[in-house]
Amino acid sequence: MAYLYETMYILRPDLGEEAVDQAIEKYQAILRDNGATILEIQHRGRRRLAYEIKKHREGIYIQVNYQGDGSQVALVERAMRLSEEVIRFLTVKQDVPAPEKAVAEA
């Protein structure tokens, strides 16, 4: 059973553009290699944080929307937890509306 997920993560603000691109590609590869289908990636840019995280006042926000069975979430979050470049992350499972056929038959 496939579900839709959204993972938002914040990278350190002192990373260069090349390092940011490498980080995005690394997490994309983890998801793809484990069976997820990446739907959309949004590079939201550098923004001021609401409060200081690991002595940083700003961060580079990245949002990834993907479809998978749930096993990918633990793998990508573990990689982010162990990474020096990610200062915060959050994954949300999105509610998917039932297909119209199933609703019509019910």
Backbone as CSV, one residue per row, in Angstrom:
resi,resn,N_x,N_y,N_z,CA_x,CA_y,CA_z,C_x,C_y,C_z
1,MET,0.849,-1.189,0.000,0.000,0.000,0.000,0.884,1.238,0.000
2,ALA,0.690,2.099,-0.958,1.513,3.298,-1.067,0.792,4.496,-0.446
3,TYR,1.550,5.306,0.240,1.042,6.521,0.872,1.850,7.708,0.386
4,LEU,1.294,8.889,0.546,2.009,10.117,0.214,2.674,10.664,1.472
5,TYR,3.932,11.085,1.339,4.688,11.653,2.448,5.290,12.986,2.025
6,GLU,5.476,13.834,3.017,6.154,15.109,2.796,7.237,15.221,3.867
7,THR,8.468,15.360,3.437,9.570,15.561,4.367,10.135,16.952,4.135
8,MET,10.160,17.735,5.203,10.759,19.063,5.162,12.021,18.988,6.001
9,TYR,13.145,19.426,5.433,14.360,19.452,6.229,15.092,20.769,6.040
10,ILE,15.862,21.126,7.064,16.581,22.398,7.081,18.074,22.090,7.101
11,LEU,18.772,22.630,6.114,20.218,22.458,6.020,20.925,23.650,6.666
12,ARG,22.165,23.424,7.091,22.959,24.513,7.687,23.099,25.662,6.685
13,PRO,23.038,26.902,7.168,23.097,28.052,6.261,24.482,28.298,5.667
14,ASP,25.525,27.723,6.243,26.881,27.974,5.749,27.294,27.030,4.618
15,LEU,26.380,26.169,4.169,26.688,25.271,3.059,26.669,26.039,1.740
16,GLY,27.597,25.706,0.858,27.612,26.316,-0.467,26.540,25.692,-1.344
17,GLU,26.305,26.316,-2.488,25.257,25.836,-3.403,25.522,24.406,-3.865
18,GLU,26.780,24.080,-4.101,27.144,22.726,-4.539,26.872,21.704,-3.437
19,ALA,27.193,22.048,-2.200,26.953,21.145,-1.066,25.454,20.945,-0.844
20,VAL,24.669,21.991,-1.060,23.214,21.882,-0.926,22.671,20.930,-1.987
21,ASP,23.128,21.090,-3.232,22.686,20.212,-4.318,23.076,18.757,-4.045
22,GLN,24.276,18.544,-3.503,24.724,17.185,-3.174,23.850,16.577,-2.074
23,ALA,23.484,17.377,-1.086,22.634,16.889,0.003,21.255,16.510,-0.528
24,ILE,20.688,17.358,-1.380,19.373,17.068,-1.959,19.442,15.764,-2.747
25,GLU,20.471,15.609,-3.556,20.624,14.397,-4.367,20.823,13.163,-3.489
26,LYS,21.557,13.324,-2.389,21.800,12.186,-1.485,20.494,11.656,-0.906
27,TYR,19.633,12.542,-0.432,18.374,12.103,0.178,17.387,11.603,-0.878
28,GLN,17.429,12.190,-2.075,16.621,11.686,-3.188,17.029,10.246,-3.509
29,ALA,18.334,10.001,-3.567,18.846,8.669,-3.910,18.429,7.636,-2.868
30,ILE,18.476,8.013,-1.598,18.058,7.081,-0.531,16.599,6.685,-0.741
31,LEU,15.754,7.666,-1.033,14.332,7.384,-1.251,14.126,6.524,-2.493
32,ARG,14.731,6.934,-3.609,14.562,6.195,-4.867,15.086,4.767,-4.767
33,ASP,16.260,4.597,-4.175,16.888,3.269,-4.077,16.074,2.311,-3.219
34,ASN,15.212,2.848,-2.374,14.413,2.000,-1.492,12.947,1.932,-1.917
35,GLY,12.663,2.322,-3.148,11.342,2.085,-3.709,10.362,3.237,-3.670
36,ALA,10.783,4.417,-3.239,9.863,5.554,-3.211,9.820,6.225,-4.585
37,THR,8.689,6.842,-4.882,8.542,7.620,-6.106,8.513,9.089,-5.705
38,ILE,9.506,9.839,-6.155,9.586,11.253,-5.796,8.648,12.040,-6.701
39,LEU,7.736,12.776,-6.084,6.732,13.534,-6.826,7.166,14.978,-7.066
40,GLU,7.780,15.583,-6.053,8.141,16.998,-6.165,9.228,17.339,-5.150
41,ILE,10.139,18.228,-5.567,11.154,18.751,-4.650,11.100,20.271,-4.755
42,GLN,11.000,20.922,-3.604,10.995,22.381,-3.582,12.175,22.877,-2.773
43,HIS,13.035,23.637,-3.416,14.161,24.278,-2.736,13.641,25.650,-2.324
44,ARG,13.297,25.786,-1.053,12.642,27.012,-0.594,13.616,28.113,-0.200
45,GLY,14.898,27.815,-0.264,15.906,28.839,-0.043,16.234,29.098,1.418
46,ARG,17.077,30.109,1.619,17.538,30.479,2.958,16.486,31.342,3.641
47,ARG,16.143,30.951,4.860,15.148,31.696,5.634,15.602,31.827,7.077
48,ARG,15.094,32.829,7.728,15.382,33.029,9.151,14.561,32.024,9.952
49,LEU,15.194,31.407,10.939,14.515,30.442,11.793,13.721,31.155,12.880
50,ALA,12.677,30.538,13.357,11.855,31.124,14.417,12.640,31.190,15.719
51,TYR,13.551,30.241,15.910,14.413,30.220,17.089,15.723,29.556,16.704
52,GLU,16.724,29.776,17.507,18.060,29.261,17.213,18.092,27.736,17.311
53,ILE,18.672,27.083,16.297,18.844,25.630,16.290,20.327,25.344,16.072
54,LYS,20.933,24.659,17.021,22.360,24.306,16.933,23.213,25.524,16.579
55,LYS,22.933,26.636,17.244,23.657,27.906,17.099,23.502,28.557,15.722
56,HIS,22.466,28.188,14.978,22.183,28.803,13.684,20.902,29.619,13.789
57,ARG,20.910,30.816,13.174,19.725,31.671,13.155,18.989,31.574,11.819
58,GLU,19.635,30.998,10.793,19.046,30.836,9.476,19.210,29.392,9.041
59,GLY,18.463,28.997,8.013,18.596,27.654,7.470,18.126,27.617,6.029
60,ILE,18.517,26.575,5.321,18.114,26.378,3.932,17.029,25.307,3.936
61,TYR,15.827,25.695,3.542,14.665,24.814,3.614,14.493,24.017,2.326
62,ILE,14.286,22.703,2.467,14.033,21.816,1.337,12.793,20.985,1.668
63,GLN,11.881,20.877,0.708,10.669,20.064,0.883,10.643,18.989,-0.195
64,VAL,10.409,17.740,0.219,10.321,16.617,-0.717,8.974,15.937,-0.525
65,ASN,8.217,15.801,-1.603,6.970,15.049,-1.582,7.218,13.752,-2.343
66,TYR,6.841,12.630,-1.740,7.090,11.340,-2.370,6.026,10.336,-1.977
67,GLN,5.993,9.251,-2.735,5.033,8.176,-2.503,5.819,6.915,-2.185
68,GLY,5.388,6.209,-1.137,6.080,4.989,-0.757,5.261,4.195,0.237
69,ASP,5.829,3.078,0.675,5.098,2.198,1.595,5.401,2.481,3.063
70,GLY,6.245,3.455,3.340,6.532,3.828,4.727,7.902,3.401,5.194
71,SER,8.460,2.356,4.593,9.781,1.893,5.028,10.873,2.904,4.686
72,GLN,10.645,3.715,3.673,11.634,4.704,3.246,11.801,5.826,4.266
73,VAL,10.744,6.114,5.008,10.770,7.225,5.956,11.849,6.999,7.009
74,ALA,11.886,5.807,7.598,12.871,5.506,8.636,14.285,5.600,8.087
75,LEU,14.494,5.144,6.856,15.835,5.160,6.270,16.328,6.585,6.010
76,VAL,15.473,7.410,5.429,15.904,8.773,5.116,16.051,9.602,6.396
77,GLU,15.161,9.384,7.377,15.284,10.124,8.639,16.535,9.715,9.403
78,ARG,16.904,8.450,9.351,18.132,7.999,10.017,19.353,8.684,9.388
79,ALA,19.370,8.748,8.059,20.477,9.413,7.362,20.548,10.891,7.748
80,MET,19.396,11.539,7.870,19.370,12.953,8.253,19.819,13.145,9.692
81,ARG,19.410,12.237,10.566,19.789,12.325,11.979,21.302,12.229,12.146
82,LEU,21.939,11.377,11.336,23.385,11.172,11.439,24.192,12.225,10.685
83,SER,23.525,13.034,9.883,24.197,14.005,9.036,24.547,15.283,9.808
84,GLU,25.689,15.849,9.471,26.106,17.129,10.053,25.437,18.305,9.350
85,GLU,24.966,18.075,8.116,24.434,19.188,7.323,22.968,19.498,7.620
86,VAL,22.212,18.525,8.142,20.787,18.729,8.446,20.650,19.146,9.911
87,ILE,19.992,20.297,10.135,19.828,20.735,11.527,18.438,20.413,12.074
88,ARG,17.450,20.154,11.195,16.107,19.784,11.655,15.368,19.137,10.491
89,PHE,14.482,18.172,10.783,13.664,17.549,9.750,12.338,17.110,10.340
90,LEU,11.351,16.980,9.461,10.020,16.531,9.875,9.361,15.839,8.686
91,THR,8.794,14.665,8.934,8.066,13.941,7.894,6.599,13.842,8.292
92,VAL,5.725,14.133,7.339,4.285,14.085,7.568,3.676,13.129,6.551
93,LYS,2.831,12.215,7.045,2.081,11.327,6.156,0.804,12.065,5.771
94,GLN,0.587,12.237,4.478,-0.562,13.005,4.010,-1.768,12.093,3.829
95,ASP,-2.937,12.623,4.150,-4.174,11.888,3.915,-4.500,11.947,2.430
96,VAL,-4.712,10.784,1.852,-5.006,10.720,0.423,-6.495,10.438,0.248
97,PRO,-7.192,11.223,-0.555,-8.608,10.941,-0.782,-8.762,9.611,-1.518
98,ALA,-9.828,8.894,-1.199,-10.084,7.602,-1.848,-10.372,7.823,-3.316
99,PRO,-9.979,6.896,-4.170,-10.290,7.025,-5.597,-11.801,7.093,-5.795
100,GLU,-12.250,7.800,-6.828,-13.685,8.014,-7.044,-14.439,6.711,-7.269
101,LYS,-13.815,5.707,-7.894,-14.476,4.425,-8.132,-14.900,3.787,-6.818
102,ALA,-13.968,3.761,-5.866,-14.252,3.119,-4.579,-15.403,3.837,-3.869
103,VAL,-15.449,5.145,-3.961,-16.513,5.913,-3.318,-17.846,5.626,-3.997
104,ALA,-17.865,5.534,-5.323,-19.100,5.307,-6.068,-19.671,3.911,-5.775
105,GLU,-18.792,2.919,-5.596,-19.245,1.551,-5.340,-19.741,1.352,-3.926
106,ALA,-19.255,2.158,-3.002,-19.584,1.970,-1.579,-21.013,2.287,-1.255
